[in-house]
Amino acid sequence: MTNTDKIPFLDLIAPHTELEEELVSVFKDALRTGGFVGGPAVEKFEQDFAAFSGARHCVGVASGTDALRFALMAAGIGDGDIVITVPNTFIATTEAISQTGARPVFVDIDEATYNMDPAQLEAYLAGECYRDEKSNCWRDRKLGRRVAAVVPVHLYGQVADMDAIQEIADRFRLMVIEDACQAHGAEYFSKKEDRWKKAGSMGVAAAFSFYPGKNLGACGEGGAVTTNDAAVAQKIRMLRDHGQAKKYFHDVEGYNGRLDAIQAGILQIKLKRLPSWNQARRAAAQRYAELFDNANLGWLAGQEPAWSRSVYHLYVIRVQNREALMKQMADANIGTGIHYPVPLHLQNAYMSLGYKAGDFPVAEAVSSEVLSLPMYPQLLAEQQERVVDAILRFAPEPVITVQAEKASYAAVAD
Ligand SMILES: *Cc1c(COP(=O)(O)O)cnc(C)c1O
């Protein structure tokens, strides 16, 4: 008899039942102390998450979106600026940019990694911007605005090519703010510094989300900014708490963007498990790759260059007839997802930015073919076999889109 139990796309129950007693004790502590917002639980978590991410400071906030918005604001981004990012991300990335008063400008992605293509970043800056000697910055020729920052998104748990992005950013006087909302614990080998670096330790600041489905998720909403810059951290502490360093003395107008003590306590407990959970995700990704390799399908999933250690927030393949395959997998009781079906430059919300179909061919091609498979630390080998089986049984074949050996990444540790 074949097993037809549901294989969910995401399992938010298993990791919490495993930890139920510890998690409930956090809630009980809060009830007994009345400490619901801020306080020692938040500070303790901030210290531990900074250490985990290899950054000097961490500021807990209410969501990943707040984290990115506050990071940009604290770095001095605001009205009239341009911030460069990619079109294949969650809309929170560009919401945060717009809500500072800046305007998002997109550049296309690398087809092999789904992350920002440094060559496209450079092409935009060198081709469409000019150097404004007077204010010592680069401006978009058409928009006249200062290009102030770049936000690489570490999509699906894999760090973008940060050496290359940082080098371009330095040359064009841009700040780098990482969107690390999907990449808690991911690592990047910097050739420049000859060492592995953690997501969240590389830019001026980095944004993390603790939305429940993320690699480190709260039992509700949460987020954090990491930074090595004490002044940036201090500004974010002000912004998250109504612009006050001292109660009722407001130096600037801020926001209500604080992290709950209960969520911080929960995150503290789950953070201890995160290294082994990320390891389990990497092992599951390896297993998927082997199962597909055995079937001799060629290049189906995104690539992990030698300079990357992904934490596989998502495991994404690229297939034609995606909708038909999804339906067949749903019939086999297997959950899947699409991240993301419509690139941001073609969303109704961004009509006013003036982009059109064809502007970012890689992001557009990918968006109609990506399919996210079940991926979580508790995923079993037998479940993965069933997932791959369901894909291989898909008719009509072929399901594979990309065969070309596109990118050749240099080896790291030679
Ligand atoms: C989840 C996510 C965000 C936003 O985080 P929230 O906590 O939901 O506000 C931002 N960017 C990316 C890439 C994300 O995946």
PDBQT file of the ligand as one rigid body, heavy atoms in Angstrom, charges set to zero:
ROOT
HETATM    1  C1  LIG A 501       9.381  37.726   5.095  1.00  0.00    +0.000 C 
HETATM    2  C2  LIG A 501      10.132  38.709   4.287  1.00  0.00    +0.000 A 
HETATM    3  C3  LIG A 501      10.106  40.085   4.567  1.00  0.00    +0.000 A 
HETATM    4  C4  LIG A 501       9.181  40.722   5.568  1.00  0.00    +0.000 C 
HETATM    5  O1  LIG A 501       9.152  40.201   6.806  1.00  0.00    +0.000 OA
HETATM    6  P1  LIG A 501       7.835  40.387   7.748  1.00  0.00    +0.000 P 
HETATM    7  O2  LIG A 501       8.332  39.906   9.071  1.00  0.00    +0.000 OA
HETATM    8  O3  LIG A 501       6.768  39.543   7.170  1.00  0.00    +0.000 OA
HETATM    9  O4  LIG A 501       7.506  41.824   7.763  1.00  0.00    +0.000 OA
HETATM   10  C5  LIG A 501      10.923  40.919   3.822  1.00  0.00    +0.000 A 
HETATM   11  N1  LIG A 501      11.696  40.451   2.832  1.00  0.00    +0.000 NA
HETATM   12  C6  LIG A 501      11.731  39.144   2.516  1.00  0.00    +0.000 A 
HETATM   13  C7  LIG A 501      12.619  38.692   1.406  1.00  0.00    +0.000 C 
HETATM   14  C8  LIG A 501      10.943  38.234   3.213  1.00  0.00    +0.000 A 
HETATM   15  O5  LIG A 501      10.944  36.949   2.863  1.00  0.00    +0.000 OA
ENDROOT
TORSDOF 0
